[in-house]
Amino acid sequence: MVESLSAEIVDVSLDFGTEEDRRGSTKIRHPLATFFHLFFRVSAIVAYLCCDWFSRSSVTCFVTVISLLSCDFWSVKNVTGRLLVGLRWWNQIDEDGRSQWVFEAKKSRDSSGTEAEAQIFWLGLIICPLIWTAFFFTTLFSFKMKWLALVVAGICLQAANLYGYLRCKAGEQETLPKSASHYLGQQFIQKPDIIFGIL
C-alpha cells in the first residue's frame, strides 16, 4: 500500500505560480523579437519623415522606406507574431489551385510571450497604420503627390498584418464551434420566429 501511494505522488506534478507568472509578467521573454517588432516600423516612419534631410533623391528615399516596410512586414508576419502573441497567418494553394487563407492561434500559451510583450505587439500593430493614414492625408492635402504611392504602400503593408492578426485573434476567441454556428444559422433561416422568441 505504501509503494502504490508513493507511486501516485511521483506521477502527480504540481506547477504552482507559473500561470500567474505567465499572465501578469512584465518581464520580456523575447527581447530581440520585441526590438525588431518596433525597430523596422519606427525606422520606416523616421526615414519617411527625414527623407528630405538625408537625400535629395526621391528614389533613394523610396527604396529605403519600402525596404524597411518590407522587412517589417516579413518579421511581424513570420517571427514576432508567433513569439510574442502565439498567432500566425499565411496563404496556401491547395491541390485544386485555390488560394486559402489560414489564421491560427496557439492553444497552449506556454512558449508565447508575456503580457508586456503582447501589449507592445498590439500597440505597435495598431498605432503604426494610424500614423501612415495620417501621412496619407497630409500628403494628399499638401499636394506632394510623389510620396503618395509610398504612403499607400505603407498603409497596405501595415494594414495587411493588422488584418491578419485581428482575424487570428477573432478565431482564438470564438466560443461556438463551426458546426454549432452553422446549425444556428440554418435554424435562423428556417424558423426566425423561434430565434426571436428566445431573445
C-alpha angles and dihedrals in degrees: 000000000000091000093052091048093052090047090056092050092052092050094054114077119187119203106196120186100009095103091053091047091052096048103042102025118133091189116112109231097183107038096165094051091046091050094050092044088066101026099069093041095050092040091055091051093046091046090051092049094046099039094111092050097050101041140005090211110094090196092062091049092046093051092045095051093043090050091051092046091049092050089049093049092050096044095047094045098044107026120013097043091056096044102039103037106007095243131125139170135187145156124248135181115227128212092273091056095251120141115237127188116215122200116187137182122194110244094205112058094194098108098031123095133282128261091266091053091048091053092049090048096051095041091052091044094052104034099050096058088050090054091050089049089053088050088053093057094043090049092047095049096041090053094234092144094165088073096045095089091051093050092047090051089051092051092047096049094044094044093048091059092044092051093047094051093044088054090050091050092047090052090050092054095046107125101185121067116238093251091054094048090046090052092049090049091053091048090051091053095045100039112015093161091063092051093048090046089058092050 
